[in-house]
C-alpha cells in the first residue's frame, strides 16, 4: 500500500442547479449546461456552504433522481459538514464527470451518452431550460504525479468528457496519447490536441472487452516515466488492468482505472426457459461462493487466465491437485461462468472469472470480509452464548487476531480509506483550537491524519499501536519520522474505527488506556448502515460477527464510556452513517 495519497478531498454539499441550455455535441453525445446560485458559496437552513469546486479532470458528481418523480423525498440530508443518505425507496443516483466548469459564468457542463433509456440519459433527453437538477460532490480530485514524461488516456465514449477536459485544461504539460473505443464514427469528437499528442479511434461495441484490450496492447509504450488513466465499462477494463499491472508492471501509483458503468446482462426471455428448470430458491445457496473461493485459493482462475485452452487434466497437473478434485469443482465453476469450455478447445475464463482477476473482487472471496462470512457458520451458538461468531470460529477475538497479523490489519486500514471523505465535520470542530498533540489509534489513523492535514491542522502525532498494527501504519504516513510511535500524553486522542474490531470488554480496556493519556477523546465509528449501500441490511450482522455487538449507536458508546471513566459531551454527525463521539474524562 502506497503511503502518498493520490487525491484531494472536498466538502460534500447538496446543490441545486437548473438547465440553461442543451447542446448536441455529436449524434451520440448530449451536453446539458447547468447554472445556479448554489455553484457559488451559499447558505441553506442557516448553514453556510463553500462554492462548487471540481479541479480534477475526472472528478465525479452524483446526480440525484427519483423513480417516482418525488425528488424532494429522494434528497439526502445536508449536515453542517457532509451528507447523510437517509432511506429513500425511489432514489436513483448516477455519477457523471463535469465536462467543463466555468465559475465566472456560473456554469457546469455535463455530457450524456445517448445510448438508451437509463434514468440519467432519459432525464437529459427531456431536459428543458429551467428544469432543476440536484447533485452532490465531487468528494475528491485525483492528484497526478508531478514528474512524468507522458500520459495515456484510455476509454470508451463515456470517458470522452474526462479526456476532453484533460486536453482542454492540461493539468500536466506532457504528451498525451489518447485511445477511445466508439460504436460508430458519429461518436468521434474534435479534441484539443497539441504537437506530440496522438489519438486512436477504435470501432467497437460498448463493453467489448476483447476490442479494448487488443487496442491497449497495440499502443506504443513511450520512453520515460508514464501514467495510464482508463475509464470504460467495468468488466471490459479487467483484462486491461491485468495487462498493465502484470505484464507492463506499472506501479499502482502510475495507473488509475475506473469502471464508469456496468453492463447488465439481458434477462432470459420466459419463452426460452426450459420447462423442467427448477425455480430459483428464495435464499441463494452458498455453494457457488464456496466454489469461487476454492478456485481462487487453488490458483484455478490465474492458471486459466495465464494459459487459456488448458484441459482439466493439464490444469490439475499445473496446480498439483488430484484430477478428481478438479473434476468435482469445474462443473459448478462452469455453471456460474467462472470458466468455460464451450467448443471443446480447452478452459477459458468466463465473465465471472474475468471479474475475479480484479483484486477488489477477490477480497470478497479470500480476504478478511470472506473470513468474517465463513465465521457466520457459528452464528446460532454465538447468539445463544452472547459472544462473537469470529471468536467461536477462530478461538480468539478479532482484535487479538489482527494484533499479530499485518496482512489482515492492512485490510482493515484499506477499508478505512474512504473515511477521509467524511471527516470534515470533525476537523472543523472547535475542539482542535489550541491542540498541539494528537494521539491516534485504530485502522483509520492514517485517514484521520490526512483529514487533519487537509484542514490545515498539523498537531504533533502520536500513535498508540503496537505489533502488526504499528508495522502497517508506518507505511501509511508520508513522513513517519515526524511521528511519535510510542504513544503517550496528548491534548486529544482519536480512536478511528478502533472499536469496530473490539469486543465490549476490549473497547473498555482501550478507553481506560486513553484516559490515562488525555482528557479529551473522540470515537469515530459507524453508528448506522450506509443509506446508499445495497448491503445495508447486513451491517448489524457484519458488526456482530466481528465483535459480538451490533453497530454501536450513541447510547451504546455512552455505556462503554461510562465504564471506562468518560462522559459523552456531544456527537458530531459525519454522514454515510458515521459519527464522531466526543468524550471528556469524568
C-alpha positions as CSV (number, residue, x, y, z in Angstrom):
1,X,0.0,0.0,0.0
2,X,1.4,3.4,-1.0
3,X,1.8,6.0,1.6
4,X,1.4,9.0,-0.6
5,X,-2.3,10.0,-1.2
6,X,-3.4,10.3,-4.8
7,X,-6.4,12.6,-4.2
8,X,-7.6,15.8,-2.6
9,X,-10.8,15.8,-0.7
10,X,-13.7,18.3,-1.0
11,X,-16.6,19.2,1.3
12,X,-19.7,17.3,0.4
13,X,-22.5,19.6,-0.4
14,X,-26.0,19.1,-1.8
15,X,-26.6,21.6,-4.6
16,X,-29.5,22.7,-6.8
17,X,-28.9,23.9,-10.4
18,X,-31.2,24.5,-13.3
19,X,-30.9,23.8,-17.0
20,X,-29.6,26.8,-19.0
21,X,-29.4,25.1,-22.4
22,X,-29.0,21.8,-24.1
23,X,-26.5,21.2,-26.9
24,X,-26.0,18.2,-29.2
25,X,-22.2,17.6,-29.3
26,X,-22.5,14.6,-31.6
27,X,-25.4,12.2,-32.5
28,X,-24.1,10.1,-29.6
29,X,-23.5,12.9,-27.0
30,X,-25.8,15.4,-25.5
31,X,-24.5,18.3,-23.4
32,X,-26.6,19.9,-20.6
33,X,-25.4,23.3,-19.4
34,X,-26.4,23.9,-15.8
35,X,-26.2,27.0,-13.6
36,X,-27.5,28.4,-10.3
37,X,-26.6,30.2,-7.2
38,X,-25.6,27.0,-5.4
39,X,-22.5,26.8,-7.6
40,X,-21.2,29.8,-5.6
41,X,-20.9,29.9,-1.8
42,X,-24.4,29.9,-0.3
43,X,-26.4,29.4,2.9
44,X,-29.3,26.9,3.3
45,X,-31.2,26.3,6.6
46,X,-28.7,28.6,8.4
47,X,-25.7,26.5,7.3
48,X,-23.0,28.1,5.1
49,X,-21.5,26.1,2.3
50,X,-18.5,26.7,0.1
51,X,-18.6,27.3,-3.6
52,X,-18.5,24.4,-6.0
53,X,-15.0,23.1,-6.8
54,X,-14.1,20.3,-9.2
55,X,-10.5,20.9,-10.2
56,X,-9.7,17.3,-11.4
57,X,-10.3,16.3,-15.0
58,X,-12.1,13.1,-13.9
59,X,-14.0,14.4,-10.9
60,X,-17.4,12.9,-10.4
61,X,-20.7,14.5,-9.2
62,X,-23.5,12.3,-8.0
63,X,-26.8,13.2,-9.7
64,X,-29.9,12.5,-7.6
65,X,-33.1,11.4,-9.4
66,X,-36.4,9.9,-8.3
67,X,-38.1,6.9,-10.0
68,X,-41.5,8.1,-8.8
69,X,-40.8,11.8,-9.6
70,X,-40.8,12.9,-6.0
71,X,-37.3,14.4,-6.0
72,X,-37.7,16.1,-2.6
73,X,-38.2,12.7,-0.9
74,X,-35.1,11.3,-2.7
75,X,-32.7,14.1,-1.5
76,X,-30.2,13.2,1.2
77,X,-29.9,15.2,4.4
78,X,-27.4,18.0,4.4
79,X,-25.2,18.1,7.5
80,X,-23.1,21.1,8.5
81,X,-20.1,19.2,7.1
82,X,-21.3,16.3,5.0
83,X,-24.2,14.3,3.6
84,X,-26.4,11.7,5.3
85,X,-28.1,9.3,2.9
86,X,-31.4,8.8,4.6
87,X,-33.5,5.9,3.4
88,X,-35.4,6.7,0.2
89,X,-37.1,3.8,-1.7
90,X,-37.3,5.6,-5.1
91,X,-34.0,7.3,-5.1
92,X,-31.7,6.8,-8.1
93,X,-28.1,8.1,-8.2
94,X,-25.7,8.3,-11.1
95,X,-22.1,9.5,-11.3
96,X,-21.1,11.9,-14.0
97,X,-17.9,13.7,-14.9
98,X,-18.1,17.5,-15.4
99,X,-17.0,18.3,-19.0
100,X,-16.4,21.9,-18.1
101,X,-16.6,24.1,-15.1
102,X,-16.9,27.9,-15.6
103,X,-17.4,29.5,-12.2
104,X,-17.1,33.0,-13.7
105,X,-20.2,32.3,-15.8
106,X,-21.7,30.2,-13.0
107,X,-22.0,27.2,-15.3
108,X,-21.4,23.4,-15.1
109,X,-21.4,21.3,-18.3
110,X,-22.4,17.7,-18.2
111,X,-22.2,15.3,-21.2
112,X,-24.6,12.4,-21.5
113,X,-24.1,9.5,-23.9
114,X,-27.2,8.9,-25.9
115,X,-27.4,5.2,-25.5
116,X,-30.8,4.1,-24.4
117,X,-33.3,4.6,-21.6
118,X,-31.2,4.8,-18.4
119,X,-32.6,7.3,-15.8
120,X,-29.9,9.9,-16.3
121,X,-30.0,9.7,-20.1
122,X,-33.8,9.9,-20.0
123,X,-33.6,13.0,-17.9
124,X,-31.1,14.6,-20.3
125,X,-33.4,13.8,-23.2
126,X,-36.3,15.6,-21.6
127,X,-34.3,18.4,-20.1
128,X,-35.6,21.9,-20.9
129,X,-34.5,25.4,-19.9
130,X,-35.4,26.0,-16.2
131,X,-35.6,22.3,-15.2
132,X,-33.9,21.6,-11.9
133,X,-31.3,19.1,-11.0
134,X,-29.8,18.2,-7.6
135,X,-26.3,16.7,-7.1
136,X,-23.6,16.1,-4.5
137,X,-19.9,16.2,-4.9
138,X,-17.3,15.8,-6.0
139,X,-15.8,14.2,-2.9
140,X,-12.3,14.1,-4.2
141,X,-9.9,15.0,-7.1
142,X,-7.2,12.8,-8.5
143,X,-3.6,14.0,-7.9
144,X,-1.4,13.2,-10.8
145,X,2.3,12.6,-10.2
146,X,4.4,15.7,-10.7
147,X,7.3,14.2,-12.7
148,X,6.0,12.4,-15.8
149,X,7.2,12.2,-19.4
150,X,3.8,11.1,-20.9
151,X,0.3,10.1,-20.1
152,X,-2.1,7.6,-21.8
153,X,-5.8,8.3,-21.7
154,X,-7.9,5.2,-22.5
155,X,-11.6,4.8,-22.5
156,X,-14.9,4.3,-24.3
157,X,-17.3,7.1,-25.2
158,X,-18.3,7.6,-21.6
159,X,-14.7,8.6,-20.9
160,X,-14.8,11.4,-23.5
161,X,-15.9,14.1,-21.1
162,X,-12.9,13.4,-18.8
163,X,-10.5,13.0,-21.7
164,X,-11.7,16.2,-23.4
165,X,-11.4,18.2,-20.2
166,X,-7.9,16.9,-19.6
167,X,-6.8,18.0,-23.1
168,X,-8.5,21.4,-22.7
169,X,-7.0,22.2,-19.3
170,X,-3.7,20.3,-19.4
171,X,-3.1,19.5,-15.7
172,X,0.2,18.0,-17.0
173,X,2.4,19.6,-19.7
174,X,3.4,16.3,-21.3
175,X,2.4,14.5,-24.5
176,X,-1.0,12.8,-24.2
177,X,-1.7,9.6,-26.1
178,X,-5.5,9.0,-26.4
179,X,-7.3,5.8,-27.2
180,X,-11.1,5.8,-27.4
181,X,-13.4,3.0,-28.5
182,X,-16.7,4.2,-30.1
183,X,-19.6,2.2,-31.6
184,X,-19.5,4.3,-34.9
185,X,-17.7,7.2,-36.5
186,X,-20.5,9.6,-35.5
187,X,-19.3,9.4,-31.9
188,X,-15.9,10.9,-32.7
189,X,-15.3,14.4,-31.3
190,X,-12.8,17.1,-32.0
191,X,-10.2,17.1,-29.3
192,X,-7.7,19.8,-28.3
193,X,-4.5,18.0,-29.4
194,X,-1.0,19.5,-29.3
195,X,2.2,18.7,-31.0
196,X,3.4,15.3,-29.7
197,X,-0.1,14.1,-28.8
198,X,-1.7,11.1,-30.6
199,X,-5.3,9.9,-30.8
200,X,-6.5,6.4,-31.8
201,X,-10.2,5.8,-32.5
202,X,-11.3,2.1,-32.5
203,X,-14.8,1.0,-33.6
204,X,-16.2,-1.5,-31.1
205,X,-19.5,-2.1,-29.4
206,X,-19.9,-0.6,-25.9
207,X,-18.4,-3.0,-23.3
208,X,-16.4,-5.0,-25.8
209,X,-13.6,-6.2,-23.6
210,X,-11.6,-8.0,-26.3
211,X,-11.5,-5.0,-28.6
212,X,-10.5,-2.7,-25.8
213,X,-7.7,-5.0,-24.6
214,X,-6.4,-5.5,-28.1
215,X,-6.3,-1.8,-28.7
216,X,-4.5,-1.1,-25.5
217,X,-1.9,-3.8,-26.2
218,X,-1.3,-2.2,-29.6
219,X,-0.4,1.1,-28.2
220,X,3.3,2.0,-28.3
221,X,4.9,2.3,-24.9
222,X,6.8,5.7,-24.9
223,X,10.1,6.0,-23.2
224,X,10.4,7.6,-19.7
225,X,8.1,7.8,-16.8
226,X,4.4,7.5,-17.7
227,X,0.9,7.3,-16.3
228,X,-2.1,5.4,-17.6
229,X,-5.6,6.6,-16.9
230,X,-8.5,4.4,-18.2
231,X,-12.3,4.5,-17.8
232,X,-14.9,2.3,-19.5
233,X,-17.3,-0.5,-18.8
234,X,-16.2,-2.2,-15.6
235,X,-15.8,-5.7,-16.9
236,X,-14.2,-4.6,-20.1
237,X,-11.4,-3.0,-18.0
238,X,-10.5,-6.2,-16.2
239,X,-8.1,-7.6,-18.8
240,X,-6.7,-4.1,-19.4
241,X,-5.9,-3.8,-15.7
242,X,-4.3,-7.2,-15.7
243,X,-2.1,-6.3,-18.7
244,X,-1.0,-3.0,-17.3
245,X,-0.2,-4.3,-13.8
246,X,1.0,-7.8,-14.5
247,X,2.7,-7.6,-17.9
248,X,3.7,-4.0,-18.2
249,X,4.3,-4.0,-14.5
250,X,3.2,-0.4,-13.9
251,X,3.3,0.6,-10.3
252,X,0.0,1.2,-8.6
253,X,0.7,5.0,-8.4
254,X,1.1,5.1,-12.2
255,X,-2.2,3.6,-13.0
256,X,-5.8,4.8,-12.4
257,X,-8.5,2.5,-13.8
258,X,-12.2,3.3,-13.1
259,X,-15.3,1.4,-14.2
260,X,-17.6,4.2,-15.4
261,X,-20.6,1.9,-16.0
262,X,-21.7,-1.7,-15.6
263,X,-23.3,-3.6,-18.4
264,X,-26.4,-5.5,-17.3
265,X,-26.7,-9.0,-18.8
266,X,-30.0,-9.4,-20.6
267,X,-32.6,-11.5,-18.8
268,X,-33.5,-14.8,-20.4
269,X,-37.0,-14.4,-22.0
270,X,-39.6,-16.6,-20.4
271,X,-40.2,-18.4,-23.7
272,X,-36.6,-19.6,-23.7
273,X,-36.6,-21.0,-20.2
274,X,-36.6,-24.8,-20.1
275,X,-39.8,-26.4,-18.9
276,X,-38.1,-28.5,-16.3
277,X,-35.9,-25.8,-14.9
278,X,-36.2,-25.5,-11.2
279,X,-37.4,-22.1,-9.8
280,X,-34.7,-20.0,-8.2
281,X,-34.8,-20.5,-4.4
282,X,-35.8,-17.6,-2.1
283,X,-32.5,-17.9,-0.3
284,X,-29.4,-18.4,-2.5
285,X,-27.1,-21.4,-2.0
286,X,-23.6,-20.8,-0.6
287,X,-22.2,-23.4,-3.0
288,X,-21.2,-21.1,-5.9
289,X,-19.5,-18.7,-3.4
290,X,-17.5,-21.6,-1.8
291,X,-16.5,-22.9,-5.3
292,X,-15.3,-19.5,-6.3
293,X,-13.3,-19.2,-3.1
294,X,-11.7,-22.6,-3.7
295,X,-10.9,-21.7,-7.4
296,X,-9.0,-18.6,-6.2
297,X,-7.2,-20.3,-3.3
298,X,-6.1,-23.2,-5.6
299,X,-5.0,-20.8,-8.4
300,X,-7.6,-22.0,-10.9
301,X,-8.5,-18.5,-12.1
302,X,-5.0,-17.3,-12.6
303,X,-3.8,-20.5,-14.3
304,X,-6.7,-20.4,-16.8
305,X,-6.1,-16.7,-17.4
306,X,-2.4,-17.2,-18.0
307,X,-2.8,-20.2,-20.3
308,X,-6.2,-20.3,-22.0
309,X,-7.0,-23.7,-23.5
310,X,-5.8,-25.9,-20.7
311,X,-7.5,-29.2,-20.4
312,X,-8.9,-30.3,-17.0
313,X,-6.0,-32.8,-16.6
314,X,-3.4,-30.2,-17.5
315,X,-4.9,-27.7,-15.1
316,X,-4.8,-30.3,-12.3
317,X,-1.2,-31.1,-13.0
318,X,-0.2,-27.5,-13.1
319,X,-1.9,-26.8,-9.7
320,X,-0.7,-30.1,-8.1
321,X,-4.3,-31.0,-7.3
322,X,-5.5,-34.6,-7.9
323,X,-7.6,-34.8,-11.1
324,X,-10.8,-36.0,-9.3
325,X,-10.7,-32.9,-7.1
326,X,-10.6,-30.5,-10.1
327,X,-13.4,-32.6,-11.8
328,X,-15.6,-32.0,-8.8
329,X,-15.0,-28.2,-8.9
330,X,-15.2,-27.5,-12.7
331,X,-18.9,-28.2,-13.3
332,X,-20.0,-25.7,-10.7
333,X,-17.5,-23.1,-11.9
334,X,-18.8,-23.6,-15.5
335,X,-22.4,-23.2,-14.3
336,X,-21.6,-19.8,-13.0
337,X,-19.4,-18.7,-15.9
338,X,-16.2,-18.7,-13.9
339,X,-14.6,-21.0,-16.5
340,X,-16.0,-22.1,-19.8
341,X,-15.2,-24.8,-22.5
342,X,-18.0,-24.2,-24.9
343,X,-16.3,-25.6,-28.1
344,X,-14.1,-28.3,-26.6
345,X,-10.9,-26.3,-27.2
346,X,-9.9,-26.1,-23.5
347,X,-10.7,-24.0,-20.5
348,X,-11.1,-20.2,-20.7
349,X,-12.3,-17.6,-18.2
350,X,-16.0,-16.7,-18.4
351,X,-17.4,-13.3,-17.5
352,X,-17.4,-14.1,-13.8
353,X,-13.9,-15.4,-14.0
354,X,-12.7,-12.2,-15.6
355,X,-14.1,-10.2,-12.7
356,X,-12.2,-12.4,-10.3
357,X,-9.0,-11.2,-11.8
358,X,-9.6,-7.9,-10.0
359,X,-8.0,-7.7,-6.6
360,X,-11.1,-5.9,-5.1
361,X,-13.4,-8.7,-6.3
362,X,-11.0,-11.4,-5.0
363,X,-11.2,-9.9,-1.5
364,X,-14.8,-10.8,-1.3
365,X,-13.9,-14.5,-1.5
366,X,-10.4,-14.7,0.0
367,X,-9.8,-11.6,2.2
368,X,-10.9,-10.5,5.7
369,X,-14.5,-10.0,4.6
370,X,-14.7,-13.6,3.4
371,X,-13.3,-14.9,6.7
372,X,-16.0,-13.0,8.5
373,X,-18.6,-14.5,6.3
374,X,-17.3,-18.0,7.0
375,X,-17.5,-17.3,10.7
376,X,-21.2,-17.0,10.4
377,X,-21.4,-20.8,10.4
378,X,-21.2,-20.3,14.2
379,X,-24.0,-17.7,14.3
380,X,-26.5,-19.7,16.2
381,X,-24.3,-20.7,19.1
382,X,-22.8,-17.2,19.2
383,X,-26.3,-15.7,19.6
384,X,-27.1,-18.2,22.3
385,X,-23.8,-17.7,24.2
386,X,-23.6,-13.9,23.8
387,X,-20.2,-14.0,22.1
388,X,-18.9,-13.2,18.6
389,X,-19.1,-15.8,15.7
390,X,-15.5,-14.8,14.9
391,X,-14.3,-15.9,18.4
392,X,-16.1,-19.2,18.2
393,X,-14.7,-19.8,14.7
394,X,-11.1,-18.9,15.4
395,X,-10.7,-19.3,19.1
396,X,-9.6,-15.7,19.6
397,X,-11.2,-12.3,19.4
398,X,-10.8,-10.3,16.1
399,X,-8.6,-7.8,17.9
400,X,-6.2,-10.5,19.2
401,X,-6.1,-11.9,15.6
402,X,-5.2,-8.7,13.8
403,X,-2.7,-7.7,16.5
404,X,-0.4,-10.4,15.2
405,X,-1.4,-10.4,11.5
406,X,-0.2,-7.4,9.5
407,X,-1.9,-8.6,6.3
408,X,-5.3,-8.7,8.0
409,X,-4.8,-5.4,9.7
410,X,-3.8,-3.9,6.4
411,X,-7.2,-4.9,5.0
412,X,-8.8,-3.0,7.9
413,X,-6.7,0.0,7.0
414,X,-7.8,-0.2,3.4
415,X,-11.4,-0.4,4.4
416,X,-10.9,2.9,6.3
417,X,-9.5,4.8,3.4
418,X,-13.0,6.2,2.5
419,X,-13.2,7.6,6.0
420,X,-11.1,10.6,4.9
421,X,-14.0,11.9,2.9
422,X,-16.2,12.1,5.9
423,X,-14.0,13.8,8.5
424,X,-14.5,17.4,7.5
425,X,-17.1,17.9,10.2
426,X,-14.7,16.6,12.9
427,X,-11.6,18.6,11.7
428,X,-13.8,21.8,11.7
429,X,-14.9,21.2,15.3
430,X,-13.8,23.9,17.8
431,X,-12.2,21.2,20.0
432,X,-9.0,21.5,17.8
433,X,-8.3,25.0,18.9
434,X,-5.0,25.1,20.7
435,X,-4.4,21.4,20.2
436,X,-0.6,20.7,19.8
437,X,-0.5,16.9,20.2
438,X,-2.9,14.3,18.9
439,X,-2.9,10.6,19.9
440,X,-4.2,8.3,17.1
441,X,-5.3,4.7,17.4
442,X,-7.3,2.4,15.1
443,X,-7.0,1.4,11.4
444,X,-8.5,4.8,10.4
445,X,-5.5,6.6,11.9
446,X,-3.9,7.4,8.5
447,X,-7.2,8.8,7.2
448,X,-7.6,10.9,10.3
449,X,-4.0,12.3,9.9
450,X,-4.8,13.1,6.2
451,X,-8.0,14.9,7.1
452,X,-6.2,17.0,9.7
453,X,-3.6,17.9,7.1
454,X,-6.4,18.9,4.6
455,X,-7.9,21.1,7.2
456,X,-4.6,22.9,7.8
457,X,-4.3,21.4,11.3
458,X,-0.9,19.8,12.0
459,X,-0.6,18.8,15.6
460,X,2.3,16.5,16.6
461,X,1.0,13.0,16.1
462,X,1.5,10.1,18.5
463,X,0.4,6.5,17.6
464,X,-1.0,4.2,20.3
465,X,-0.5,1.0,18.3
466,X,2.0,-1.9,18.8
467,X,3.0,-5.0,16.8
468,X,1.4,-5.6,13.5
469,X,-0.9,-2.5,13.6
470,X,2.1,-0.2,14.1
471,X,4.0,-2.1,11.4
472,X,1.2,-1.5,8.9
473,X,0.6,2.1,9.8
474,X,4.2,3.1,9.4
475,X,3.8,2.6,5.7
476,X,0.7,4.8,5.6
477,X,2.2,8.2,6.6
478,X,4.2,10.3,4.1
479,X,6.6,11.4,6.9
480,X,6.7,8.7,9.6
481,X,9.9,10.2,11.1
482,X,7.8,13.1,12.3
483,X,5.5,10.8,14.3
484,X,6.0,9.5,17.8
485,X,5.3,5.8,17.7
486,X,5.4,5.2,21.4
487,X,2.1,6.8,22.3
488,X,2.0,9.0,25.5
489,X,0.1,12.0,26.8
490,X,-1.7,14.2,24.2
491,X,-4.2,17.1,24.1
492,X,-6.7,14.9,22.2
493,X,-7.0,11.2,21.3
494,X,-8.9,10.0,18.3
495,X,-9.9,6.3,18.1
496,X,-10.6,5.9,14.3
497,X,-12.6,2.7,13.8
498,X,-10.7,1.2,16.7
499,X,-13.8,-0.2,18.3
500,X,-15.1,-1.8,15.1
501,X,-13.0,-4.9,15.7
502,X,-13.1,-4.9,19.5
503,X,-15.5,-6.6,21.9
504,X,-17.1,-4.5,24.5
505,X,-14.6,-5.6,27.1
506,X,-11.7,-4.8,24.7
507,X,-13.2,-1.4,24.0
508,X,-13.4,-0.6,27.7
509,X,-9.8,-1.5,28.1
510,X,-8.8,0.8,25.2
511,X,-10.8,3.7,26.5
512,X,-9.4,3.2,30.0
513,X,-5.9,3.3,28.5
514,X,-6.7,6.5,26.6
515,X,-8.0,8.1,29.8
516,X,-4.5,7.8,31.3
517,X,-3.1,9.9,28.4
518,X,-5.7,12.6,27.7
519,X,-8.7,14.4,29.0
520,X,-10.5,14.5,25.6
521,X,-11.1,11.6,23.3
522,X,-13.1,11.2,20.0
523,X,-14.6,7.9,18.8
524,X,-15.1,7.7,15.0
525,X,-17.4,4.8,14.3
526,X,-20.3,3.8,12.1
527,X,-23.4,4.0,14.1
528,X,-25.9,3.1,11.4
529,X,-25.8,1.5,8.0
530,X,-24.8,3.5,4.9
531,X,-28.0,4.5,3.3
532,X,-26.6,4.1,-0.2
533,X,-25.2,0.6,0.3
534,X,-27.1,-2.3,-1.2
535,X,-25.9,-4.3,1.8
536,X,-27.3,-2.0,4.5
537,X,-29.5,-4.8,5.9
538,X,-26.3,-6.8,6.6
539,X,-24.4,-4.1,8.5
540,X,-25.6,-5.1,12.0
541,X,-24.9,-8.7,11.5
542,X,-21.5,-7.9,10.0
543,X,-20.6,-5.9,13.1
544,X,-21.9,-8.7,15.4
545,X,-19.8,-11.3,13.6
546,X,-16.7,-9.2,14.4
547,X,-17.3,-8.1,17.9
548,X,-20.4,-9.8,19.4
549,X,-22.2,-6.4,19.3
550,X,-24.3,-4.8,16.6
551,X,-23.4,-1.4,15.3
552,X,-22.9,0.7,18.4
553,X,-25.0,3.8,18.4
554,X,-24.5,6.9,20.7
555,X,-26.3,5.2,23.6
556,X,-24.1,2.0,23.3
557,X,-21.0,4.1,23.2
558,X,-22.1,6.1,26.2
559,X,-22.3,2.9,28.2
560,X,-18.8,1.9,27.3
561,X,-17.5,5.4,28.0
562,X,-19.0,5.5,31.5
563,X,-17.5,2.1,32.3
564,X,-14.0,3.5,31.5
565,X,-14.2,6.9,33.2
566,X,-15.5,9.0,30.4
567,X,-18.6,11.1,29.7
568,X,-20.2,11.8,26.3
569,X,-20.0,15.5,25.7
570,X,-21.6,15.6,22.2
571,X,-21.9,13.7,18.9
572,X,-20.8,15.1,15.5
573,X,-22.7,13.6,12.5
574,X,-20.2,12.8,9.7
575,X,-22.5,11.3,7.1
576,X,-22.9,7.9,5.5
577,X,-23.9,6.5,8.9
578,X,-20.6,7.6,10.6
579,X,-20.4,9.7,13.8
580,X,-17.7,11.2,15.9
581,X,-18.5,10.9,19.6
582,X,-16.6,13.5,21.8
583,X,-15.7,12.3,25.2
584,X,-14.5,14.2,28.3
585,X,-12.8,12.4,31.2
586,X,-15.2,12.2,34.1
